[in-house]
Amino acid sequence: MAHVTELARPIDDGYCIGCGPHARVGLHMRFEESDDGTVESRVTVGRPFQGWRDVVHGGIVALLLDEAMAYAAAARGIVGVTGDLKLRFRKAVPVGAPLCVRGKVAWQRRNVLGIEASVHDNAGTLLASGQGSFVARGTLAPGEHLGARPTERATRDSARMRLGD
């Protein structure tokens, strides 16, 4: 298996724990893009992703922020990988409560994008924020989006069945 750093372009097979529609255990996040390039997802994180009682695990909060950053890059037509990620936990992120996760590209220099992301509760209170850099590994074709579609899964799963995977 190749390491991510060896890949020319990461492959989105729909099994991402954050947004993958085919991930059995995942958050199944969906993002919408606004006119200013901000991406936003509404998500409720369940108990399987809990750390302390009724609190979303800090690693899952990092996942939420990282996912928003990936989609912010994709809104610019760029497929990238996380170079670094700095987080700030402001308040506990509650399990089972509606959350709003946002991301936006702050700057771009050659193939590196500086991206900011945040997690808010339903009242708009900032719960966590992050800043990171993404390294471009390719571009999205016009009309292409992150998150493999169901028809892609059916084709892939049929091939696996024929191969005995």
WOVENCOR-V886760 format. One line per field, one symbol per residue. ss: DSSP state (a for helix, b for strand, c for the rest). burial: 1 if it has 16 or more other ideal C-beta (glycine too) atoms within 10 Angstrom, else 0. Layout:
ss: ???
burial: ???
This chain:
ss: cccaaacccccccccccccccccccccccccbbcccccbbbbbbccaaabccccbbcaaaaaaaaaaaaaaaaaaccbbbbbbbbbbbbccccbcccbbbbbbbbbbbbccbbbbbbbbbbccccbbbbbbbbbbbbbbccccccccccaaaaaaaaaaaaaacc
burial: 000000000001010111111100011010101000011110101000110000111001111111111111111101110100101000001110001111111000000010111111000000111111111110010000111100001001000000000
